[in-house]
Structure formats: structure tokens, C-alpha cells
Amino acid sequence: MKTKSNLKESAAGSQLLGILSRPLTFPLMTLRGRLLVGAAVLWGVLCVTLLTLGWQAGRHLVDETNHQHLRYEAELISNTITNQVGLRLEELAQLASRIPEPREGALADQHAHALAHLFEGLSLFDRDTRVVDAWPTGDGRVGGSFPDREYARFMHAFQRPYVSEPFVGRITGLPLVMMLVPLRDDEGRYTGFLGGLVNINESRLFKSFERLRLGEGGYVTITTATGQRLYHPNQRQAIVGLPDDLPPALELALYGWEGESAGRMSSGEPQLVAYRQIWPADWIVGVHLPQSQAEAPLVAGMRRISFYAWGALALVLPLVGGLIWLTLRPLSRLAEQVRELQDERRSFVEIPTRMPELRRVIDVINETEHARRASLRDLTEREALLRGTLAASPQGMFVTDPHGRVTFMNDALYTQLGIDDPLDMDTWSERIHAEDRPAVLEAWNQSLARRRDFMRQFRFLDAEGAPRWLDVHAGAIQVEGEFIGIVGAVRDITQHRHDDALRRWEAEHDPLTGLLNRRGLTRRLEEALVEWQKAGTQAAVLLFDLDHFKPINDQGGHALGDRMLQQVADAVRSVVRKSDHAARQGGDEFAVLIGGCSPDQALVLAEALRDRIASSPVEHAGRCWQVTASIGVSHFQSDDEEIDAVLDRADAASYRAKHGGRDRVVSDGREFAAPPV
């Protein structure tokens, strides 16, 4: 209706000129001529001069006003952030002044929780960049060492307050910025540093930008001087590196420039931008305003003036109304036939007319309609081909709508899941294994909300309630920027998971005895050493080889030797607890790792093990074969940094036991020998 009204008004003006100048030239009799003459006369006389002068003056005023607005907003935001950063550094400095040296429990003693409104966490580092104390506690930071971090190198080099480059926490996996101040003792010597963690995604330091009023298209950005963007309203990741082809104004701002400029947004739309420096944090604040938004008031004013111009034109419409009706009659018929085309009541437009312009319009409409029908047929064929391809795929396939509702499942997926009827979303979630369900549903909802791919492996209960491992890869489909749904592929990896678990077991276990092998023992020793270093959880290591085992192999054969090794393994299992770890390291060498065991308890257990081995003979060919064990016992010590240290001590103790008469237990402080026969 809007197009038709414009045609009527334009035709009215051109027809008025046609009445006055009909005898002049033939081109004025065509629709194109009448529209061109009418537009030239009406807009040239009534609007062009006024609109041109108004636009130039208004644009100059709008540009000046918007530059002042951007300058004010940029100064306000930069001052706010500078004050916030300064406040956090000042609070850290006050807390650090009460902690002359880093020690465990210092943060709790100084009521570090009072800074919870400023930081998501606090860490106390010594001179070796080891976390001595942390708040909140229990997240695994204490004991960690981070000498390779950029902020650690800076603090050791300059020993002054500093805001770090953004990084991803190794323990939390969250995007963070750390604010740091040095620690000094009463004599002013550097003893370490105190760091406050700021979560880029959650901190109020960045959340406040979402409430700024800069219009529909205006927004704020925060960028580090090294070229990493910390905040953008449409930014999906917390830390994003800037591209190489930066706008000139931003490139200058990275070198310390402040001011206002014109540029273009990432979409190519012109914009006004102002940059200010946050010197305490070495950040740059950018305030961006689309040119179209800045000029919106001016455009609205020009539209209002145009409305008045059209009102003046309407005064002459009654004089030429009859002629306009005659002129636009073919266009009315054209509109009716186009509507019939849309309703599928007509296959082409047919209007008898001698106007060449209208004739060309009719030809174009007919050609367009023919192309549209061909495109619809092609689209229908492609959709049928796609559904046929998905249905024939041997791999399970499914399709959802933009809300995640399943609209298609092929036969292969029905077979994989062991179901006969389609499942709604509630039934889907109920069939996911209870341990996997929260994480899977969270990932699926995030995929729909952010319109990104979904990849997950989880357990799914089939019709009989048996769990199956599924590997689901689903891709978000967008057409011309519009999210239309998800297409996914499903693989049954149950057997693969079982095979994987078996391979992992075989990689760490001795096939003859079923005990751990050297690799399995090494991994558990390293875990025990970490627990000892972090929490002081003591563990004992028993190391021994078998006395008089070689004659068994030489005289009774390897089969007898294997039986003896299995008998010893059974003896070890009968003595140690289920939480302990027994291993055959190779040949007749065995080891036992006992967690949470005092030295006296370890010796008692080692003696029981020695006695059980000595009293476990093997009969073969009418003869009784027997071995004994020379057992060395060792514990973790405060200066142990590698597991080789405790193994070497246990091996030395075993060596002393063997050379002290065999069949005995030896440790650094106490020895149990077998009773005399």
C-alpha cells in the first residue's frame, strides 16, 4: 500500500505537468517521463533547496553535539574504571601492609573475606611464585607454582603494583585478570606478592557496562595495550585477540593516544568513536556510536519536513484526481494480478497496455514468477534428496528446529537407541544416565542459546534400561544469518569405551599376577608424593625381591616360576588393604605402596607380608618349593622432590636385608628378622 500511494502521488505531479505541456514532446506521454518531470518539479521547487540547507546545517550541529557526548561518556567511563582499579590496588596494598611475609593462614587472619565485593579470590605468593595461602580455600591453588606467568616475572623484576595481562586460570579454567602488590617485611625487603583475582565474565568491574545508555547501537569496549579485548557486548569469549588490520584510531590508542575519531564498525557501518587510557591497568576504553544513530534525530527532522512538502503537494491532488485515476488504472490491475500470483490463482500477468515502461514491468514480473516457480521446484527436490540421504545413512542422524525439538530421526538412529517411536525432549532427558544428565542438558541448552555446535559423549538408556555410550556431533545450521535448527550424527561407542577401559587396565597391570606393573606403580607413587607435598599425607613404600627364586626357575622350569610368582602375588593381596597398591615391577621384584601409614604400622605390615610369603610354598613333582622375601621399607621425607628418592631408600633397605641374612624386614630405623629355625 505504501508503494502504491507513492506511485499515485508522484503520478499526480507528473500528470499535472503533462496537462500543461501535453503538446510539447512525446516522451512526456510515457509513465517514466511523467514520473521524472513530476519528481523534478515538485521536489526541485518545494524540497531540494530547503532539505539541502537543512541537512548541511543540521549535520554540522549533530556532529559537534555527538563529539561532545562521546567525549563526556569516554571521560566518565575511564575515570570510573581508573577509580575502581585504584580502589582495588589500594585495598590490596592495605592488606599486604599487614602481611610482612607470606604464610599459610595469613589471609584468614587478616579477614581477607572483607574484599569479596572487589575480588573473586586472593592468592599469597612467596618469592618462588608458590601459592602459600589463598582465599577462598579448598580450590587447589595452595601449593601451586606459577613462575612462567607474565605477572610473576613482572613482580620479581619491578616489585610494584601491577595489573596483569588477561589469562585463563589453570585450576579454575576461568578468564581472569590479576591485580598485584608486593609484600615487604619490616625492613622493607621484598618477600613475595599478593594477588587479587578478577573474573572477567562475572566481576562488577565489567558488568557495569551493560547498564550504560548509549542508544540501541552504542556500546563500550575494553582493550589491553597489548591488543587483547576484554569486553565487548557481543563478545562470546572473555579474551579475544585483535585482528592484524586494526582501525587507525584504535592502532593509535594502543600507543597511548586519546581522542575522538570517525571509523567503521566490524559490519562496515560508519561510526563515531572516542578512546581514553586507563593508565593504572594499561587498558583502553572505547565508546562507539553508529553514525546512523548519531544522525537519527536529523533524519527524523528531515522526514518531518518532507511530510509537510507532501502535504503541500496534496493541495493540488483534487485538480488532477480524474487524470491520476486514468493513469494508474493499469497499475491497479497489475496489483490485482500480482496478488493473484501470490495466491496461486494465476500463473502469469497479462494486461493489455501500450505503455512501454508498464510493459517492461509486466515482462519482468512474469520472468521473476517463472524463476520463482523453478526455484520452488528445485528447493522441494533438494529437501526430498536431503531427507532421503539422511534416511539412507547407516549412521544415526537427527534434525531439530530452532527450539531444539526433534523433527526427524532416521531408521539407523531408531535402531541404535532401541526405540520404536519418536522421543520428546522430556523423554530424551529422562533416558540420559543420571550421572551424565546435568552436564549434557547444560551443554545442549548452551548450544541452542549461543547457536553453536554440540559435541558430547554420554550414556543413554535403551528400551531395556541398559546403558549405551553415545558420541553425538551436532552442528548449528544458519541460513543468511538466521538460526534454523541443528543437524546431528550419533555413533554407538559402547564397545569402543569397553575396549578403551581394557587397554588402560592392561597398560598398567602385569598380565601374569594381575598386580600393577612399573608404569602403574609410578603413576600412583607420583600421586602419593603430590598428596604428601600438599597435605602431608604420609605413605610407606615396601620394596622386595624373592630369596632363592633362581633355583626354582632353573630346576623347576619357568612354569613353576610363574606359579610361584602368582602365589606371592596372592600372598601380597591377602595382607595389604584394598586401598593400597601392590605391583610386580619385573622378574621377582615386587613393591607395595601403603597410604596413610605410620612407620611403625608399615613395619608391622611388612613383617606380616614377609611371614605370609615364607609360609606359602608351592608343590611340584613331589617336591615342596619355597621362597622368602627381603623387604625394604621407606617413607616420604620432607626434602623428597621425586619418587626416585623414596624408591632408592627402599631399595637400599632391601639390599641390606638381603645381605644381612635374607628373609627379613629392614628400614632406616628398625629391623625385623625371621625367627631362628
C-alpha positions in Angstrom: 0.0 0.0 0.0 2.9 2.3 0.7 4.4 1.8 -2.8 1.0 2.3 -4.4 0.5 5.5 -2.6 3.9 6.9 -3.6 3.1 6.0 -7.2 -0.2 7.8 -7.0 1.4 11.0 -5.5 4.3 11.0 -8.0 2.0 10.3 -10.9 -0.3 13.2 -9.8 2.6 15.7 -10.0 3.8 14.4 -13.4 0.2 14.3 -14.7 -0.2 18.0 -13.8 2.8 18.9 -15.8 1.5 16.6 -18.6 -1.8 18.6 -18.8 0.2 21.8 -19.1 2.7 20.6 -21.6 1.0 17.8 -23.5 1.7 19.3 -26.9 5.4 19.6 -26.2 7.2 16.3 -26.7 6.2 12.6 -27.0 8.4 11.3 -24.0 6.1 13.2 -21.6 3.3 10.8 -22.6 5.2 7.8 -21.1 4.9 6.8 -17.4 8.7 7.3 -17.0 8.5 10.8 -18.4 5.6 11.8 -16.2 7.3 10.5 -13.1 10.6 12.1 -13.8 9.1 15.5 -14.6 6.7 15.4 -11.6 9.5 14.5 -9.2 11.8 17.1 -10.7 9.2 19.9 -10.5 7.7 19.1 -7.0 10.9 18.2 -5.2 13.0 20.7 -7.1 10.7 23.6 -6.2 9.4 22.6 -2.8 12.0 20.5 -1.1 15.5 20.4 -2.7 16.8 23.7 -1.5 15.3 23.5 2.0 16.4 19.9 2.6 19.9 20.6 1.3 20.5 23.6 3.5 18.8 22.0 6.5 20.8 18.8 6.1 24.1 20.6 6.0 23.4 22.8 8.9 21.9 20.0 10.9 24.7 17.6 10.2 27.3 20.1 11.4 25.4 20.6 14.6 24.7 16.9 15.1 28.4 16.0 14.6 29.5 18.7 17.2 26.9 17.5 19.7 27.8 13.8 19.3 31.5 14.5 19.7 30.9 16.3 22.9 28.6 13.5 24.1 31.3 10.8 23.2 34.0 12.9 24.9 31.9 13.2 28.1 31.0 9.5 28.2 34.6 8.4 27.5 35.9 10.6 30.3 33.2 9.4 32.7 33.8 5.7 32.0 37.6 6.0 32.0 37.5 7.9 35.3 35.2 5.3 36.8 37.3 2.3 35.8 40.5 4.1 36.9 39.0 4.7 40.3 37.8 1.1 40.5 41.2 -0.2 39.6 42.9 2.2 42.0 40.5 1.2 44.8 41.3 -2.5 44.3 45.0 -1.9 44.3 44.7 0.4 47.4 42.7 -2.3 49.3 45.3 -4.9 48.3 48.2 -2.6 49.4 46.5 -2.1 52.8 46.0 -5.9 53.2 49.6 -6.5 52.1 51.0 -4.0 54.6 49.6 -6.2 57.4 51.3 -9.4 56.0 55.1 -8.8 56.1 55.9 -12.4 54.9 53.7 -14.9 53.1 52.5 -17.7 55.3 49.6 -20.2 55.4 46.5 -18.8 57.1 47.6 -15.1 56.8 44.6 -14.2 54.6 42.2 -15.7 57.1 43.9 -13.9 60.0 43.6 -10.6 58.2 39.9 -11.1 57.3 40.5 -11.3 53.5 36.9 -12.2 53.0 36.2 -8.4 53.5 37.4 -7.9 49.9 34.8 -10.3 48.5 33.0 -7.4 46.9 36.1 -6.5 44.9 37.7 -9.8 44.1 36.7 -13.3 43.3 39.7 -14.7 45.0 43.1 -13.8 46.7 46.4 -15.6 46.4 49.5 -15.1 48.5 52.8 -15.9 46.7 56.3 -16.3 48.1 59.5 -15.2 46.3 59.5 -18.5 44.4 56.0 -17.8 43.0 54.5 -20.6 45.0 51.0 -20.0 46.4 51.4 -20.1 50.1 47.8 -19.1 51.1 44.6 -18.5 49.2 41.1 -17.3 49.7 38.6 -18.9 49.2 40.2 -22.1 50.4 39.8 -25.6 49.0 40.1 -24.8 45.3 43.5 -26.4 44.9 45.6 -23.2 44.4 47.7 -23.6 47.6 50.9 -25.3 46.8 50.8 -24.5 43.1 53.7 -22.7 41.5 53.4 -20.3 38.6 56.9 -18.9 37.7 56.1 -18.9 34.0 53.2 -16.4 34.3 53.7 -12.9 32.9 52.7 -11.3 36.2 55.2 -13.3 38.2 58.1 -12.2 36.0 56.9 -8.6 36.3 56.6 -8.6 40.1 60.1 -10.2 40.5 61.6 -7.7 38.1 59.9 -4.4 39.3 58.2 -5.2 42.7 55.5 -2.6 42.3 51.6 -2.6 42.0 50.6 -4.1 38.7 47.5 -5.3 36.7 48.3 -8.4 34.8 47.5 -9.4 31.2 44.3 -11.4 30.9 44.8 -15.2 31.2 42.9 -18.4 31.7 43.3 -20.0 35.1 45.0 -23.4 35.1 42.9 -24.6 38.0 39.6 -22.9 37.5 39.6 -22.6 33.7 38.1 -19.1 34.0 39.2 -15.9 32.2 41.0 -13.8 34.8 42.9 -10.6 35.4 45.1 -10.4 38.5 45.8 -7.2 40.4 49.1 -7.5 42.4 51.0 -5.6 45.1 54.4 -6.6 46.6 54.9 -7.8 50.1 57.7 -6.3 52.2 59.0 -7.1 55.7 59.6 -4.6 58.5 63.0 -3.8 56.9 61.5 -3.1 53.5 62.8 -6.3 51.9 60.7 -7.9 49.1 59.2 -11.2 50.4 56.6 -12.1 47.8 53.4 -10.6 46.5 49.6 -10.6 47.0 47.3 -11.0 44.0 43.6 -10.4 43.7 41.7 -12.4 41.1 39.1 -10.6 38.9 36.8 -12.8 36.9 36.3 -11.1 33.5 32.9 -12.8 33.0 31.4 -12.1 36.4 33.2 -9.1 38.0 31.2 -6.0 38.6 34.1 -4.1 37.2 32.9 -5.2 33.7 29.2 -6.0 34.3 28.5 -2.3 34.9 29.0 -1.6 31.2 25.8 -3.5 30.3 23.7 -0.8 32.0 25.2 2.2 30.1 22.7 4.1 28.0 24.3 4.8 24.6 21.3 4.1 22.4 20.4 1.0 20.6 23.6 0.6 18.7 26.1 2.4 21.0 28.5 0.3 23.1 31.7 0.2 25.2 34.8 -1.8 24.6 37.8 -2.5 26.9 41.1 -3.4 25.2 44.5 -4.0 26.7 47.5 -2.1 25.3 48.9 -5.4 24.1 46.0 -6.0 21.8 43.6 -8.2 23.7 39.9 -7.3 24.0 38.5 -7.8 27.5 34.9 -6.6 26.9 32.5 -6.2 24.0 28.8 -6.6 24.4 28.6 -9.2 21.6 31.9 -10.9 22.6 31.3 -14.7 23.2 34.8 -15.4 24.6 36.2 -13.5 27.6 39.6 -12.9 26.0 39.8 -12.2 22.3 43.0 -11.2 20.3 42.6 -8.2 18.0 43.0 -8.8 14.2 46.0 -7.5 12.4 44.0 -4.9 10.3 43.1 -2.5 13.1 41.2 0.8 12.6 43.7 3.7 12.5 42.2 5.3 15.6 42.5 2.0 17.7 46.0 1.5 16.5 46.9 5.0 17.7 45.1 4.3 21.0 47.3 1.2 21.6 50.3 3.5 21.6 48.7 5.9 24.1 46.6 8.3 22.0 43.4 9.7 23.4 40.7 11.5 21.4 37.7 11.2 19.1 37.6 10.0 15.5 35.3 8.5 12.8 35.7 5.0 11.6 33.7 1.9 10.7 32.2 -1.0 12.7 33.1 -4.6 12.0 29.9 -4.8 9.9 31.2 -1.9 7.7 28.8 0.7 9.1 30.2 4.2 9.8 30.6 5.1 13.4 31.9 7.7 15.8 34.4 6.6 18.4 36.3 8.0 21.4 39.3 6.4 23.2 40.6 7.0 26.6 43.5 5.4 28.5 43.2 3.6 31.9 46.8 4.1 32.9 46.8 2.0 36.2 45.8 -1.1 34.3 47.2 -0.2 30.8 43.8 -0.6 29.3 42.0 1.4 26.6 38.3 2.4 26.9 36.4 2.8 23.6 33.0 4.4 23.3 31.3 3.6 19.9 28.3 5.2 18.4 26.9 4.2 15.0 26.8 7.1 12.5 23.2 6.2 11.7 22.2 6.5 15.4 24.0 9.8 15.7 22.2 11.2 12.7 18.8 9.7 13.6 17.4 13.0 15.0 18.4 14.8 11.9 16.9 12.2 9.7 13.7 12.4 11.7 13.6 16.1 11.2 14.1 15.8 7.5 11.3 13.3 7.3 9.1 15.7 9.1 9.9 18.5 6.6 9.3 16.0 3.8 5.9 15.3 5.3 5.0 19.0 5.1 6.2 19.0 1.5 3.9 16.1 0.7 1.1 18.0 2.4 1.6 20.9 0.1 1.5 18.6 -2.8 -1.8 17.1 -1.6 -3.5 20.5 -2.1 -3.3 20.1 -5.9 -4.4 16.5 -5.9 -8.2 17.2 -6.3 -7.5 19.2 -9.5 -5.8 16.2 -11.2 -7.6 13.3 -9.5 -9.5 12.2 -12.5 -6.4 12.1 -14.7 -4.4 10.2 -12.0 -7.2 7.6 -11.9 -7.0 7.1 -15.6 -3.2 7.0 -15.5 -2.9 4.5 -12.6 -5.7 2.2 -13.7 -3.3 -0.3 -15.4 -1.2 -0.2 -12.2 -4.3 -1.2 -10.2 -4.9 -4.1 -12.5 -1.3 -5.0 -12.2 -1.5 -5.1 -8.4 -4.6 -7.3 -8.5 -2.9 -9.8 -10.9 0.3 -9.8 -8.8 -1.9 -10.6 -5.7 -3.5 -13.4 -7.7 0.0 -14.7 -8.5 0.8 -14.8 -4.8 -2.4 -16.7 -4.1 -1.5 -19.2 -6.9 -4.7 -18.3 -8.8 -2.7 -17.1 -11.8 0.5 -18.3 -13.5 1.4 -15.1 -15.3 0.5 -11.4 -15.6 -1.4 -10.3 -18.7 -2.5 -6.6 -19.0 -3.2 -5.0 -22.4 -1.4 -1.7 -22.4 0.7 0.5 -24.7 2.9 2.0 -22.0 6.4 0.7 -22.7 7.5 1.1 -19.1 4.5 -0.9 -17.8 5.0 -3.5 -20.5 8.6 -4.0 -19.3 7.4 -4.2 -15.7 4.9 -6.9 -16.7 7.6 -8.8 -18.5 10.0 -8.7 -15.5 7.2 -9.9 -13.2 6.5 -12.8 -15.4 10.1 -13.7 -15.7 10.5 -13.4 -11.9 7.5 -15.6 -11.3 8.8 -18.2 -13.7 12.2 -18.2 -11.9 10.4 -18.4 -8.5 8.4 -21.4 -9.5 11.5 -23.1 -10.8 13.3 -22.3 -7.6 10.5 -23.8 -5.5 10.6 -27.0 -7.5 14.4 -27.2 -7.1 14.1 -26.5 -3.4 11.4 -29.2 -3.0 13.6 -31.7 -4.9 16.7 -30.8 -2.7 14.7 -31.2 0.5 13.5 -34.6 -0.6 17.0 -35.5 -1.6 18.4 -34.4 1.8 15.8 -36.3 3.7 16.4 -39.4 1.6 20.1 -39.1 2.2 19.7 -38.8 5.9 17.2 -41.7 6.0 19.5 -43.9 4.0 22.6 -43.1 6.1 23.9 -46.1 8.1 24.8 -43.7 10.8 22.2 -42.3 13.2 21.0 -38.9 12.2 18.5 -36.4 13.6 17.3 -32.9 12.8 15.8 -30.3 15.3 14.0 -27.0 14.9 15.5 -23.7 16.4 13.9 -24.6 19.8 15.7 -28.0 20.0 12.6 -30.1 19.2 13.4 -33.2 17.2 11.7 -33.1 13.8 13.4 -36.0 12.1 15.2 -39.3 13.0 16.4 -41.9 10.5 16.0 -45.6 10.9 19.6 -46.1 11.9 19.1 -43.9 15.0 16.0 -45.8 16.0 18.0 -49.0 15.8 20.9 -47.5 17.7 18.7 -46.3 20.6 16.5 -49.4 20.6 13.3 -47.4 20.3 10.2 -47.6 18.0 8.6 -44.2 18.4 10.0 -40.6 18.4 11.0 -39.2 21.7 10.0 -35.8 23.0 12.5 -33.6 24.9 11.3 -34.7 28.4 11.7 -38.4 27.4 15.1 -37.7 26.0 16.4 -36.1 29.2 14.9 -39.0 31.3 16.8 -41.6 29.2 20.2 -39.9 29.7 22.2 -41.6 32.5 21.6 -39.7 35.8 25.3 -39.0 36.3 25.7 -37.5 32.8 22.3 -35.7 32.6 23.1 -32.3 34.2 26.2 -31.7 32.1 24.6 -32.9 28.8 21.5 -30.8 29.3 23.5 -27.7 30.2 25.7 -28.2 27.1 22.6 -28.7 24.9 20.9 -25.6 26.2 24.1 -23.6 25.8 24.3 -24.8 22.2 20.8 -23.7 21.4 21.2 -20.3 23.2 24.5 -19.5 21.6 23.7 -21.2 18.3 26.9 -23.2 18.3 27.9 -26.8 17.7 27.2 -29.6 20.2 29.7 -32.4 20.8 29.3 -34.8 23.7 29.8 -38.4 24.8 27.4 -39.7 27.4 25.4 -42.8 28.5 21.9 -43.3 27.2 19.4 -45.9 28.5 17.9 -48.1 25.7 14.3 -49.5 25.8 15.5 -52.3 28.2 17.2 -49.8 30.6 20.8 -50.9 29.6 23.3 -48.0 29.2 24.8 -47.3 25.9 27.7 -44.9 25.2 26.7 -42.4 22.5 29.0 -40.0 20.7 26.9 -37.1 19.4 28.2 -34.4 17.0 25.6 -31.8 16.1 26.1 -28.7 14.0 24.1 -25.4 14.2 22.6 -24.5 10.8 22.3 -20.9 9.8 20.9 -19.5 6.6 21.7 -15.9 5.8 22.5 -15.3 9.5 19.2 -16.9 10.7 19.4 -19.9 13.0 17.1 -22.6 11.6 18.0 -25.7 13.7 20.5 -28.4 14.4 21.6 -31.4 12.3 23.4 -34.1 14.3 25.1 -37.5 13.9 25.0 -40.2 16.6 27.5 -43.1 17.0 27.2 -46.0 19.4 30.7 -46.2 21.0 29.8 -48.6 23.8 32.2 -51.3 22.6 34.9 -48.7 21.9 34.6 -47.4 25.5 34.8 -51.0 26.9 37.9 -51.6 24.7 39.4 -48.4 25.9 39.0 -49.3 29.5 40.5 -52.7 28.9 43.5 -51.2 27.2 44.0 -48.7 30.0 43.9 -51.6 32.5 46.4 -53.7 30.5 48.7 -50.7 30.2 49.2 -50.5 33.9 48.9 -54.2 35.1 51.1 -57.2 35.0 49.4 -59.9 32.9 50.9 -62.8 35.0 50.0 -61.7 38.5 47.2 -59.1 37.9 49.2 -56.7 40.1 50.2 -53.2 38.9 53.3 -53.0 36.6 56.1 -50.5 36.9 54.1 -47.8 34.9 51.0 -48.2 37.1 53.1 -48.1 40.3 55.0 -45.0 39.1 51.8 -43.0 38.5 50.4 -43.9 41.9 53.7 -43.0 43.6 53.6 -39.6 41.9 50.1 -39.0 43.1 51.0 -40.0 46.6 54.0 -37.7 46.5 51.8 -34.8 45.5 49.4 -35.5 48.4 52.4 -35.7 50.7 53.7 -32.3 49.5 50.3 -30.6 49.6 48.6 -32.1 52.6 51.3 -34.0 54.5 49.6 -37.4 53.9 52.2 -39.9 54.7 52.7 -43.1 52.7 55.1 -46.1 53.0 56.9 -48.0 50.2 57.7 -51.7 50.6 60.3 -53.0 48.1 61.5 -56.6 47.9 62.6 -59.3 45.6 62.4 -63.1 46.3 65.2 -65.0 48.0 66.2 -68.4 46.4 63.9 -67.8 43.4 66.5 -68.5 40.7 66.9 -72.2 41.6 63.1 -72.6 41.1 63.3 -71.3 37.6 66.4 -73.3 36.8 65.3 -76.6 38.3 61.6 -76.5 38.2 61.2 -74.5 34.9 59.5 -71.3 34.1 56.0 -72.7 34.5 56.9 -73.4 38.2 58.4 -69.9 38.5 55.2 -68.4 37.2 53.2 -70.3 39.7 55.5 -69.1 42.5 55.1 -65.5 41.3 51.3 -65.9 41.3 51.4 -67.5 44.8 53.5 -64.5 46.0 51.0 -62.1 44.4 48.1 -63.8 46.2 50.0 -63.5 49.5 50.6 -59.8 48.9 46.9 -59.3 48.2 45.8 -61.2 51.3 47.9 -58.9 53.5 47.5 -55.4 52.1 44.3 -53.3 52.2 42.1 -52.7 49.1 43.2 -49.0 49.2 46.9 -50.0 49.0 48.7 -50.6 45.7 50.8 -53.8 45.0 53.0 -54.1 41.9 55.3 -56.5 40.2 58.0 -54.3 38.8 59.6 -57.1 36.7 61.1 -60.6 37.3 60.8 -61.4 41.0 60.8 -57.7 42.1 57.7 -56.5 44.0 56.6 -53.3 45.6 53.7 -52.1 47.8 52.5 -48.5 48.3 50.6 -48.1 51.6 48.8 -44.8 52.0 48.2 -43.1 55.4 50.6 -45.4 57.2 53.0 -44.5 60.1 56.5 -46.0 60.2 55.6 -48.5 63.0 52.4 -49.6 61.1 54.4 -50.1 57.9 57.0 -52.3 59.7 54.2 -54.4 61.2 52.5 -54.8 57.9 55.9 -55.6 56.2 56.6 -58.3 58.8 53.1 -59.9 58.2 53.8 -59.9 54.5 57.3 -61.5 55.0 55.7 -64.2 57.2 52.9 -64.9 54.7 55.4 -65.3 51.8 57.6 -67.5 53.8 54.7 -69.8 54.7 53.3 -70.1 51.1 55.1 -73.0 49.5 54.3 -74.5 46.1 54.3 -78.3 45.5 55.6 -79.6 42.2 56.7 -83.0 41.1 56.6 -84.4 44.6 58.7 -81.6 46.0 57.9 -78.5 48.1 59.3 -75.3 46.8 59.6 -72.2 49.0 60.9 -68.6 48.7 61.3 -65.8 51.2 61.4 -62.1 50.9 64.0 -59.5 51.9 61.8 -56.4 52.4 63.0 -52.8 52.5 60.7 -50.1 54.0 60.8 -46.4 53.3 58.6 -43.3 53.8 58.3 -39.9 52.1 60.6 -37.3 53.6 60.3 -33.5 53.6 63.1 -33.0 51.0 61.7 -35.5 48.5 61.0 -33.9 45.2 60.9 -37.1 43.0 59.7 -40.6 43.6 63.1 -42.0 42.9 64.3 -40.7 46.3 61.9 -42.9 48.3 62.4 -45.9 45.9 66.2 -45.6 46.3 65.9 -45.7 50.1 63.6 -48.7 50.0 65.9 -50.5 47.5 68.9 -49.8 49.8 67.0 -51.1 52.8 66.0 -54.3 50.8 69.7 -54.7 49.8 70.7 -54.5 53.5 68.0 -57.1 54.3 69.3 -59.5 51.7 72.9 -59.1 52.7 72.0 -59.3 56.4 70.8 -62.9 56.0 67.6 -62.6 53.9 64.0 -63.3 55.0 63.8 -60.1 57.0 62.4 -56.5 57.1 64.8 -53.6 57.1 64.0 -49.8 57.4 66.1 -46.8 58.3 65.2 -47.0 61.9 64.2 -50.7 62.7 64.8 -54.3 61.6 62.7 -57.4 61.9 64.5 -60.7 61.2 62.9 -64.1 60.8 63.0 -66.2 64.0 65.8 -68.8 64.1 64.8 -72.3 62.8 
